[in-house]
Amino acid sequence: MRLAFLGSGAAFSQERYNGSVVVDGHILLDGGAPLLPHMHRLGIDPGAVQLAFLTHFHGDHMLGLPPFALHHALSSETPLTVVGPAGVEEVLEKLFALAWGKEWATEFRPRFALRYLEAEAEGEVDGLEYESVQLDHGTMGCTGYRLHLGGRVLAYAGDTEMTPPLERLVTGADVVITEATGPGRPHSHTSWEDAQALAARHPGTRFFFNHVYTGDLRGAVSDLEVVDV
């Protein structure tokens, strides 16, 4: 399993880019900006991405998607499926129309096979089995995912408070990507201390921490870091 961390920062981090991860070159987890230049720097073909899993509709998780979608429309023949929370099609189509105006619907959108799926509790998309868990994150909430890849489970949390649903998401997973925003009690997010305690409760699982606002945290990934697990 190859994990390419295009960004590792919190929403308004000044030290790190917004978060997104490419798994095995063809699965995108969230879409914080910028996507395309960072994929290029890491030798990832954005046109090869077939699946995107979106956890929630905050800007630092989706504002890299308009250029990415336009690239697919103009430069790739690969179909793209976006899995996300309820309303994902309406939200993203509004975002793409805002970014590219009327040409999105008349010129760009018809050029490639783009479909949207609202995440189910258990589902399969393009041969990939997944589960979703509804996590606590402010008033919006967040959809965490468990992806079954080559006999192993990758759990991805997006943004979440340290509550029982996060524990359920990571239990039994082989690899976990979850947030650790900062020390203390960051509003609607997981603290460094809670993230480290979570990892300690699951010693057989490989943890990667992201969504770091500032400072150095053991176990946190870096922007443009690529890891084979």
N, C-alpha and C positions, 0 to 999 in steps of 0.2 A: 504494500500500500504506500503510495507516494503522496505526501501532503505538501502542497506549495502554499505558503502563507503570504498572500499578496499584501496584506496589511494586518496589523496586530493591535491597533489603538482604539481607544474609546471615542465617543462622538466628537468631542472637542479637544482631543489630545493635540498638543503642539509638538510632540516628539515622535509620534507614530502615525502611520496612515490608517484610514478606516479599514475595518476588518473584512476579509473575504478569503476563502480557501478553495483551491482547486485540488480535487482528489483524482489521482490516476489520469490526469490530463483531460478528463471529459466530464467531470462532475463539479459544479460550482456551488459552494455553500455561501449564501448571501452575496451581496454585490456592492460593498462600499467602494467609493472612488479612491484612486483611479484603478480601473481594471486593465484596460488594454495596454498601456505602457508597461505595467508590471508583468503582465503575461509575456510580453515581448522580451523583457529583460531576463526572464527565467526560461525562455525558449519554449513557452507553451503556445500552441496554436489556438487562438480564441475561437476560430471557426470549427474546431474539433469538439467543443463543449456541447454535449447533447442534453444534459440535465442540469437544472438549477433548482436548489431548494432554498426558499426564502423563509426566514423565521418570523419576521414582523416588518411593519411598514415605517420604521424610523429611518431618517435620511442617511445615517451612517451605514445602513445595511442595504440601501437600494439605489443611491444616487450615482453609482457607477454603471447601472444597467442601461440607461439610454444610449450612450456611445457603444456599449457592447451589443445591444440589440440592433443598432444601425449597422455595425460591422457585419453581423450575421446576415442582415437583409441584403447588403451590397457585395459581400465578399465570400460568403460561405453557402454551400448547398446542403449543409447538415441541418436536419430538423432540430428544433429546440423545444423542450418541454419544461415549463416552470411550475414547480409544486410550491404551494404556499398556503397561508391561512385563508379563511373565508373572505371572499371579496378580492382575491388576488388579481383576477383579470380586470376588474373595474379599476382598481388602484393603479396597476401598471399601465393600462391603456391610457388613462388620464395623464400619467407621468410622461409617457412617450409622446403623446399629443402636445403636451406643454413644451417638451424639449424640441420637437421637430415640426410643430405646426400641422397644417392640413396635409402636408406631404406625407406624414406618417401613415394616415389611413389610405391615401390615394396612390402613393408611389412606393413607399418602403414596406409597409406591412404585407402587401400582397406578394412580395418577392420571395418570402421564405415561409417554411412550415413552422409556425409558432403556435403552440397550444398551452393552455393553462389547466391545471388540476388543483382543486382544493384538497388539502391533505386529509387523508382518512386516518383513523386510529391504526389500521393496518392496511397496507396496499402494495401494489406492484406497479412499477412504471418502467417500460422498456427493459423488462427482464430483471430489474432491481427490486428486491423486496425491502420494504421499509416499514417502520412504525413511527407514530408521532405521539408526543406527550405535550400537553398544554402546561406551560410554565408560567410562573408569576413574574410579571415585569410591569410595574406601575399600573396605569389604567388600561393599557393596550394589551398586555399579555404577550406571550411569545410561544411559537411552536418549535419544540425541540424534535430532533429526528434521530432515529436509530437505523443506520443503513447496514444491510447485510452484504458484505463484500468478500468474496472468496472464502467463505466459511468463518469469517470474523465479523464482529459488530463494531462499527464506528458510531459513537454517540456525539452529536453536535448540539450544543445548547443555545447558541445565539446569546441573548441577554436574559438574565434571570436573577431573581433573589434566591437565597439559600433556603428553600422550602422543600417539603417532602416530594413534590413532583420532580425536582432535579435529582433527588436521590433515586427515584424510580428510573429516571432516564439513564443514569450511568450504571446501575446495578447489572452486572453480568457482561458489560461491554469490554471489549479488548482494548479499544483506544477511545479516549474522550478528549474532545476539544470544548472547553468551557471558559467562561469569563472570570477574570479577577481584576476588577476595576481599580481598586486602591485600598490602602489600609483603613481600618476603622469601620465606619458604617455608611458606605456610599449609597445614596438614595436609589432604590429599586434595582440595585445591582448586587453582585457577590463581592465580598471583601477578600483581600488577600488571605486573611486568617481563615475565613470560611472555606475558601477554595483549597487551601493546603490541608485543612481538616478533612474535607471531602475526599481528597486523594489518599489521605492516610487511612480512611475507612475502607478503601478499595485497593489494597496493596498489589493485587494481581493485574491491575489496569494501568496502561500507559496514559498519563495525563499531559495535556498541553494547555497552558493558560494563555488567553488572549484578552482583547478589550482592556488593555492596561492604559490608564490615563497618564501616569508619569512615574518615573523611578524604575528601579531594578527589582525584579521578583524572580526568585529561583523557580524554574519550571516554565517561565513565560517564553513564548516564541518571539522572534524578531521579524520585522518587515523583510520580505523577500527571502525568508528562510525556507529551505526545502529539506524535508525529512523523509527517509524511507523507514517504514515501521514493519 
